[in-house]
Amino acid sequence: MPHHSKTAAPAGFASWGKGRKIYLAVGILACMAGILMMAFSR
């Protein structure tokens, strides 16, 4: 399963538009920020 998803990811990522890549990056940053806030609030 890991190697299957690894081979499928680059092709799917390349076919995405620039807006979707930015949207994904913002989502990941927001998720990381939320995790950091939870970690520091303890």
C-alpha positions as CSV (number, residue, x, y, z in Angstrom):
1,M,0.0,0.0,0.0
2,P,2.7,2.6,0.8
3,H,4.5,2.2,-2.5
4,H,1.3,2.2,-4.5
5,S,0.2,5.6,-3.0
6,K,3.8,6.9,-3.5
7,T,3.7,6.2,-7.3
8,A,0.2,7.7,-7.7
9,A,0.9,10.9,-5.8
10,P,3.3,12.7,-8.2
11,A,1.1,12.2,-11.3
12,G,-2.0,13.4,-9.5
13,F,-0.2,16.3,-7.9
14,A,1.3,17.4,-11.2
15,S,-2.2,17.4,-12.9
16,W,-3.5,19.8,-10.2
17,G,-3.9,23.5,-10.9
18,K,-1.8,26.1,-9.2
19,G,-4.8,27.1,-7.1
20,R,-5.4,23.6,-5.7
21,K,-1.7,23.3,-4.7
22,I,-1.9,26.6,-2.8
23,Y,-5.2,25.5,-1.2
24,L,-3.5,22.3,-0.1
25,A,-0.4,24.1,1.3
26,V,-2.6,26.5,3.2
27,G,-4.6,23.6,4.6
28,I,-1.4,21.8,5.8
29,L,-0.1,25.0,7.4
30,A,-3.4,25.6,9.2
31,C,-3.3,22.0,10.4
32,M,0.3,22.4,11.7
33,A,-0.6,25.7,13.4
34,G,-3.5,24.1,15.2
35,I,-1.3,21.2,16.4
36,L,1.3,23.7,17.6
37,M,-1.3,25.7,19.4
38,M,-2.7,22.6,21.1
39,A,0.8,21.5,22.1
40,F,1.8,24.9,23.6
41,S,-1.5,25.4,25.4
42,R,-0.9,22.3,27.6
